[in-house]
Amino acid sequence: MTDLSPQKLAELIRSKRQVLEQLHQVGLRQGELVSSGDVGSLLKLLAAKQRLLAGLQAVEKHLEPFREQDPDGRPWASPQERAACADDAETCRTLLAAVVEMEREHEQAMITRRDKIAQQLERAHTAHDAHDAYRSHQSPIAAPVSTEYGANPSNTAGIDLTSEV
């Protein structure tokens, strides 16, 4: 049988808060890594973040039965315990909103970074194409073709060095 006591609810809300605090810290670090472009470290951080998200999902699953309860009907041991749980729940809402906003910012930063790199690659590709086109239209400088005795048939006005004076 599932424990639906207010104490279990408070424990789950504290667990959710802890996970969200960790996700918030990971989100701050993620922003630093996105800005620096350190993709290797970012991928490692994202793997750790995925584990935290799985933990958050597990806590949410355990909280599901409490959502069906009437909050005013819960038998709290004291008003202070109820207030502490409500404070933790409000902190969870604030942290979740901050984490979601960071995710949006990081996504936008990554899109901007991707687009910038794509533009750089396009410029490099265009420059390469222009260079290749220029080289293909450039005629090689032909060395004069010598015939017998060093005469250049294309230069009939030249001096014949083979004759004697």
C-alpha atoms as an extended CHARMM CRD file, in Angstrom:
* protein
*
       165  EXT
         1         1  MET       CA              0.0000000000        0.0000000000        0.0000000000  PROA      1               0.0000000000
         2         2  THR       CA              1.2160000000        3.4830000000       -0.8490000000  PROA      2               0.0000000000
         3         3  ASP       CA              2.0570000000        5.8790000000        1.9830000000  PROA      3               0.0000000000
         4         4  LEU       CA             -0.0410000000        8.9910000000        1.3900000000  PROA      4               0.0000000000
         5         5  SER       CA              0.7910000000       10.6720000000        4.6680000000  PROA      5               0.0000000000
         6         6  PRO       CA              1.6280000000       14.3640000000        4.8300000000  PROA      6               0.0000000000
         7         7  GLN       CA              5.0840000000       13.3730000000        6.0690000000  PROA      7               0.0000000000
         8         8  LYS       CA              5.6880000000       11.3280000000        2.9060000000  PROA      8               0.0000000000
         9         9  LEU       CA              4.4500000000       14.2670000000        0.8270000000  PROA      9               0.0000000000
        10        10  ALA       CA              6.8560000000       16.6190000000        2.6120000000  PROA      10              0.0000000000
        11        11  GLU       CA              9.7140000000       14.1580000000        2.0410000000  PROA      11              0.0000000000
        12        12  LEU       CA              8.9370000000       13.9130000000       -1.6750000000  PROA      12              0.0000000000
        13        13  ILE       CA              8.6570000000       17.6880000000       -2.0310000000  PROA      13              0.0000000000
        14        14  ARG       CA             12.0570000000       18.0740000000       -0.3030000000  PROA      14              0.0000000000
        15        15  SER       CA             13.5160000000       15.5010000000       -2.7170000000  PROA      15              0.0000000000
        16        16  LYS       CA             12.0310000000       17.3770000000       -5.6610000000  PROA      16              0.0000000000
        17        17  ARG       CA             13.5070000000       20.6180000000       -4.3600000000  PROA      17              0.0000000000
        18        18  GLN       CA             16.9590000000       19.0300000000       -4.0330000000  PROA      18              0.0000000000
        19        19  VAL       CA             16.8390000000       17.6810000000       -7.5880000000  PROA      19              0.0000000000
        20        20  LEU       CA             15.6570000000       21.0380000000       -8.9300000000  PROA      20              0.0000000000
        21        21  GLU       CA             18.4460000000       22.8380000000       -7.0600000000  PROA      21              0.0000000000
        22        22  GLN       CA             20.9480000000       20.4750000000       -8.6820000000  PROA      22              0.0000000000
        23        23  LEU       CA             19.3460000000       21.0030000000      -12.0870000000  PROA      23              0.0000000000
        24        24  HSD       CA             19.6090000000       24.7510000000      -11.5600000000  PROA      24              0.0000000000
        25        25  GLN       CA             23.3370000000       24.4430000000      -10.7870000000  PROA      25              0.0000000000
        26        26  VAL       CA             23.8390000000       22.1930000000      -13.8030000000  PROA      26              0.0000000000
        27        27  GLY       CA             21.9540000000       24.7420000000      -15.9090000000  PROA      27              0.0000000000
        28        28  LEU       CA             24.3070000000       27.5140000000      -14.8120000000  PROA      28              0.0000000000
        29        29  ARG       CA             27.3160000000       25.3930000000      -15.7250000000  PROA      29              0.0000000000
        30        30  GLN       CA             25.6740000000       24.4470000000      -19.0200000000  PROA      30              0.0000000000
        31        31  GLY       CA             25.3820000000       28.1210000000      -19.8920000000  PROA      31              0.0000000000
        32        32  GLU       CA             29.1080000000       28.5920000000      -19.2780000000  PROA      32              0.0000000000
        33        33  LEU       CA             29.9560000000       25.6310000000      -21.4930000000  PROA      33              0.0000000000
        34        34  VAL       CA             27.6180000000       26.7590000000      -24.2670000000  PROA      34              0.0000000000
        35        35  SER       CA             29.2860000000       30.1850000000      -24.2260000000  PROA      35              0.0000000000
        36        36  SER       CA             32.7840000000       28.7340000000      -24.2600000000  PROA      36              0.0000000000
        37        37  GLY       CA             32.0300000000       26.1900000000      -26.9860000000  PROA      37              0.0000000000
        38        38  ASP       CA             33.4900000000       23.3120000000      -24.9370000000  PROA      38              0.0000000000
        39        39  VAL       CA             31.3980000000       20.6130000000      -26.5900000000  PROA      39              0.0000000000
        40        40  GLY       CA             33.1330000000       17.6550000000      -24.8970000000  PROA      40              0.0000000000
        41        41  SER       CA             32.4720000000       18.9450000000      -21.3960000000  PROA      41              0.0000000000
        42        42  LEU       CA             28.9750000000       20.0050000000      -22.4130000000  PROA      42              0.0000000000
        43        43  LEU       CA             28.1280000000       16.4810000000      -23.5500000000  PROA      43              0.0000000000
        44        44  LYS       CA             29.3520000000       15.0360000000      -20.2450000000  PROA      44              0.0000000000
        45        45  LEU       CA             27.3020000000       17.5890000000      -18.3280000000  PROA      45              0.0000000000
        46        46  LEU       CA             24.2230000000       16.7980000000      -20.3940000000  PROA      46              0.0000000000
        47        47  ALA       CA             24.5960000000       13.1140000000      -19.5390000000  PROA      47              0.0000000000
        48        48  ALA       CA             24.6450000000       13.9880000000      -15.8370000000  PROA      48              0.0000000000
        49        49  LYS       CA             21.6860000000       16.2870000000      -16.3750000000  PROA      49              0.0000000000
        50        50  GLN       CA             19.7610000000       13.4530000000      -17.9850000000  PROA      50              0.0000000000
        51        51  ARG       CA             20.1990000000       11.3880000000      -14.8160000000  PROA      51              0.0000000000
        52        52  LEU       CA             18.8510000000       14.2830000000      -12.7410000000  PROA      52              0.0000000000
        53        53  LEU       CA             15.8570000000       14.5930000000      -15.0500000000  PROA      53              0.0000000000
        54        54  ALA       CA             15.1740000000       10.8840000000      -14.6530000000  PROA      54              0.0000000000
        55        55  GLY       CA             15.3130000000       11.3640000000      -10.8740000000  PROA      55              0.0000000000
        56        56  LEU       CA             12.8770000000       14.2660000000      -11.1240000000  PROA      56              0.0000000000
        57        57  GLN       CA             10.4960000000       12.1250000000      -13.1670000000  PROA      57              0.0000000000
        58        58  ALA       CA             10.6570000000        9.4040000000      -10.5130000000  PROA      58              0.0000000000
        59        59  VAL       CA              9.7970000000       11.8970000000       -7.7690000000  PROA      59              0.0000000000
        60        60  GLU       CA              6.9360000000       13.2760000000       -9.8700000000  PROA      60              0.0000000000
        61        61  LYS       CA              5.6040000000        9.7620000000      -10.3210000000  PROA      61              0.0000000000
        62        62  HSD       CA              5.5680000000        9.2580000000       -6.5560000000  PROA      62              0.0000000000
        63        63  LEU       CA              3.8420000000       12.6090000000       -6.0780000000  PROA      63              0.0000000000
        64        64  GLU       CA              1.0120000000       11.7460000000       -8.4760000000  PROA      64              0.0000000000
        65        65  PRO       CA             -1.3210000000       10.1250000000       -5.8790000000  PROA      65              0.0000000000
        66        66  PHE       CA             -1.0680000000       13.2300000000       -3.6910000000  PROA      66              0.0000000000
        67        67  ARG       CA             -2.5170000000       15.3690000000       -6.4730000000  PROA      67              0.0000000000
        68        68  GLU       CA             -5.8130000000       13.5600000000       -6.0860000000  PROA      68              0.0000000000
        69        69  GLN       CA             -6.0350000000       14.4790000000       -2.4020000000  PROA      69              0.0000000000
        70        70  ASP       CA             -7.7580000000       17.4910000000       -0.9450000000  PROA      70              0.0000000000
        71        71  PRO       CA             -4.8790000000       19.6090000000        0.4400000000  PROA      71              0.0000000000
        72        72  ASP       CA             -7.0640000000       20.9420000000        3.2540000000  PROA      72              0.0000000000
        73        73  GLY       CA             -7.9670000000       17.4180000000        4.3120000000  PROA      73              0.0000000000
        74        74  ARG       CA             -4.3960000000       16.2810000000        5.0100000000  PROA      74              0.0000000000
        75        75  PRO       CA             -3.7210000000       15.6060000000        8.6860000000  PROA      75              0.0000000000
        76        76  TRP       CA             -0.5050000000       17.6110000000        9.2520000000  PROA      76              0.0000000000
        77        77  ALA       CA              1.2570000000       17.1530000000       12.5960000000  PROA      77              0.0000000000
        78        78  SER       CA              1.5830000000       20.9200000000       12.9230000000  PROA      78              0.0000000000
        79        79  PRO       CA              0.8820000000       24.1160000000       10.9740000000  PROA      79              0.0000000000
        80        80  GLN       CA              4.6600000000       24.6450000000       10.7880000000  PROA      80              0.0000000000
        81        81  GLU       CA              5.1530000000       21.3440000000        8.9240000000  PROA      81              0.0000000000
        82        82  ARG       CA              2.4210000000       22.2840000000        6.4920000000  PROA      82              0.0000000000
        83        83  ALA       CA              3.9480000000       25.7500000000        5.9770000000  PROA      83              0.0000000000
        84        84  ALA       CA              7.4250000000       24.2550000000        5.4630000000  PROA      84              0.0000000000
        85        85  CYS       CA              6.0650000000       21.8680000000        2.8240000000  PROA      85              0.0000000000
        86        86  ALA       CA              4.2000000000       24.7270000000        1.1390000000  PROA      86              0.0000000000
        87        87  ASP       CA              7.4100000000       26.7940000000        1.1200000000  PROA      87              0.0000000000
        88        88  ASP       CA              9.3270000000       23.8980000000       -0.4350000000  PROA      88              0.0000000000
        89        89  ALA       CA              6.5880000000       23.4830000000       -3.0480000000  PROA      89              0.0000000000
        90        90  GLU       CA              6.7540000000       27.1950000000       -3.9100000000  PROA      90              0.0000000000
        91        91  THR       CA             10.5500000000       27.0140000000       -4.1530000000  PROA      91              0.0000000000
        92        92  CYS       CA             10.1150000000       24.0450000000       -6.5050000000  PROA      92              0.0000000000
        93        93  ARG       CA              7.8260000000       26.1000000000       -8.7410000000  PROA      93              0.0000000000
        94        94  THR       CA             10.3330000000       28.9700000000       -8.7930000000  PROA      94              0.0000000000
        95        95  LEU       CA             13.2850000000       26.6780000000       -9.4790000000  PROA      95              0.0000000000
        96        96  LEU       CA             11.4240000000       24.8310000000      -12.2170000000  PROA      96              0.0000000000
        97        97  ALA       CA             10.5430000000       28.1160000000      -13.9260000000  PROA      97              0.0000000000
        98        98  ALA       CA             14.1990000000       29.2130000000      -13.7050000000  PROA      98              0.0000000000
        99        99  VAL       CA             15.4330000000       25.8870000000      -15.1110000000  PROA      99              0.0000000000
       100       100  VAL       CA             12.9510000000       26.0360000000      -17.9890000000  PROA      100             0.0000000000
       101       101  GLU       CA             13.9800000000       29.6280000000      -18.7730000000  PROA      101             0.0000000000
       102       102  MET       CA             17.6670000000       28.6490000000      -18.7410000000  PROA      102             0.0000000000
       103       103  GLU       CA             16.8710000000       25.8230000000      -21.1400000000  PROA      103             0.0000000000
       104       104  ARG       CA             15.2430000000       28.2770000000      -23.5320000000  PROA      104             0.0000000000
       105       105  GLU       CA             18.2400000000       30.6130000000      -23.3000000000  PROA      105             0.0000000000
       106       106  HSD       CA             20.7140000000       27.7680000000      -23.8470000000  PROA      106             0.0000000000
       107       107  GLU       CA             18.7340000000       26.4930000000      -26.7950000000  PROA      107             0.0000000000
       108       108  GLN       CA             18.7320000000       29.9580000000      -28.3630000000  PROA      108             0.0000000000
       109       109  ALA       CA             22.4660000000       30.3530000000      -27.7130000000  PROA      109             0.0000000000
       110       110  MET       CA             23.1520000000       26.9930000000      -29.3550000000  PROA      110             0.0000000000
       111       111  ILE       CA             20.9950000000       27.9220000000      -32.3540000000  PROA      111             0.0000000000
       112       112  THR       CA             22.8560000000       31.2160000000      -32.6890000000  PROA      112             0.0000000000
       113       113  ARG       CA             26.2030000000       29.4220000000      -32.4090000000  PROA      113             0.0000000000
       114       114  ARG       CA             25.1270000000       26.8060000000      -34.9790000000  PROA      114             0.0000000000
       115       115  ASP       CA             23.9910000000       29.4980000000      -37.4110000000  PROA      115             0.0000000000
       116       116  LYS       CA             27.2540000000       31.4120000000      -36.9670000000  PROA      116             0.0000000000
       117       117  ILE       CA             29.2910000000       28.2940000000      -37.7050000000  PROA      117             0.0000000000
       118       118  ALA       CA             27.0920000000       27.5400000000      -40.7150000000  PROA      118             0.0000000000
       119       119  GLN       CA             27.7380000000       31.0600000000      -42.0440000000  PROA      119             0.0000000000
       120       120  GLN       CA             31.4790000000       30.6250000000      -41.5260000000  PROA      120             0.0000000000
       121       121  LEU       CA             31.4060000000       27.3050000000      -43.3550000000  PROA      121             0.0000000000
       122       122  GLU       CA             29.3800000000       28.8390000000      -46.1760000000  PROA      122             0.0000000000
       123       123  ARG       CA             31.8730000000       31.7040000000      -46.5220000000  PROA      123             0.0000000000
       124       124  ALA       CA             34.7640000000       29.2450000000      -46.5240000000  PROA      124             0.0000000000
       125       125  HSD       CA             33.0130000000       27.0910000000      -49.1210000000  PROA      125             0.0000000000
       126       126  THR       CA             32.2680000000       30.1530000000      -51.2780000000  PROA      126             0.0000000000
       127       127  ALA       CA             35.8620000000       31.3380000000      -51.0070000000  PROA      127             0.0000000000
       128       128  HSD       CA             37.0910000000       27.8640000000      -51.9670000000  PROA      128             0.0000000000
       129       129  ASP       CA             34.7270000000       27.7870000000      -54.9570000000  PROA      129             0.0000000000
       130       130  ALA       CA             35.8750000000       31.2500000000      -56.0390000000  PROA      130             0.0000000000
       131       131  HSD       CA             39.5070000000       30.2220000000      -55.7350000000  PROA      131             0.0000000000
       132       132  ASP       CA             38.8950000000       27.0800000000      -57.8020000000  PROA      132             0.0000000000
       133       133  ALA       CA             36.9910000000       29.0650000000      -60.4380000000  PROA      133             0.0000000000
       134       134  TYR       CA             39.7650000000       31.6330000000      -60.6570000000  PROA      134             0.0000000000
       135       135  ARG       CA             42.4080000000       28.9250000000      -61.0380000000  PROA      135             0.0000000000
       136       136  SER       CA             40.4510000000       27.1180000000      -63.7510000000  PROA      136             0.0000000000
       137       137  HSD       CA             40.1280000000       30.3080000000      -65.8370000000  PROA      137             0.0000000000
       138       138  GLN       CA             43.6810000000       31.3830000000      -65.4050000000  PROA      138             0.0000000000
       139       139  SER       CA             45.8520000000       30.5040000000      -68.4230000000  PROA      139             0.0000000000
       140       140  PRO       CA             49.2030000000       29.1050000000      -67.4910000000  PROA      140             0.0000000000
       141       141  ILE       CA             52.1430000000       31.2810000000      -68.4700000000  PROA      141             0.0000000000
       142       142  ALA       CA             53.6970000000       29.4940000000      -71.3750000000  PROA      142             0.0000000000
       143       143  ALA       CA             57.4430000000       29.3940000000      -71.6140000000  PROA      143             0.0000000000
       144       144  PRO       CA             58.7280000000       30.3040000000      -75.0550000000  PROA      144             0.0000000000
       145       145  VAL       CA             59.0760000000       27.2420000000      -77.2110000000  PROA      145             0.0000000000
       146       146  SER       CA             62.5100000000       27.0340000000      -78.6960000000  PROA      146             0.0000000000
       147       147  THR       CA             63.1850000000       25.6130000000      -82.0820000000  PROA      147             0.0000000000
       148       148  GLU       CA             66.4400000000       24.6910000000      -83.6090000000  PROA      148             0.0000000000
       149       149  TYR       CA             69.2120000000       27.0850000000      -82.6580000000  PROA      149             0.0000000000
       150       150  GLY       CA             67.0830000000       28.8680000000      -80.0320000000  PROA      150             0.0000000000
       151       151  ALA       CA             64.7960000000       30.6770000000      -82.4480000000  PROA      151             0.0000000000
       152       152  ASN       CA             61.2820000000       31.4160000000      -81.2610000000  PROA      152             0.0000000000
       153       153  PRO       CA             58.8870000000       31.0690000000      -84.1990000000  PROA      153             0.0000000000
       154       154  SER       CA             56.2740000000       33.2840000000      -82.5610000000  PROA      154             0.0000000000
       155       155  ASN       CA             58.7760000000       36.0850000000      -82.2800000000  PROA      155             0.0000000000
       156       156  THR       CA             59.8100000000       36.8440000000      -85.8500000000  PROA      156             0.0000000000
       157       157  ALA       CA             61.0470000000       40.2970000000      -84.9930000000  PROA      157             0.0000000000
       158       158  GLY       CA             63.6050000000       38.8960000000      -82.5840000000  PROA      158             0.0000000000
       159       159  ILE       CA             67.3580000000       38.7790000000      -83.0240000000  PROA      159             0.0000000000
       160       160  ASP       CA             68.8080000000       35.6740000000      -84.5570000000  PROA      160             0.0000000000
       161       161  LEU       CA             71.6750000000       34.7870000000      -82.2720000000  PROA      161             0.0000000000
       162       162  THR       CA             72.7750000000       31.9040000000      -84.4750000000  PROA      162             0.0000000000
       163       163  SER       CA             74.1070000000       34.0120000000      -87.3180000000  PROA      163             0.0000000000
       164       164  GLU       CA             77.6210000000       35.2740000000      -87.4360000000  PROA      164             0.0000000000
       165       165  VAL       CA             78.4560000000       38.8910000000      -87.6880000000  PROA      165             0.0000000000
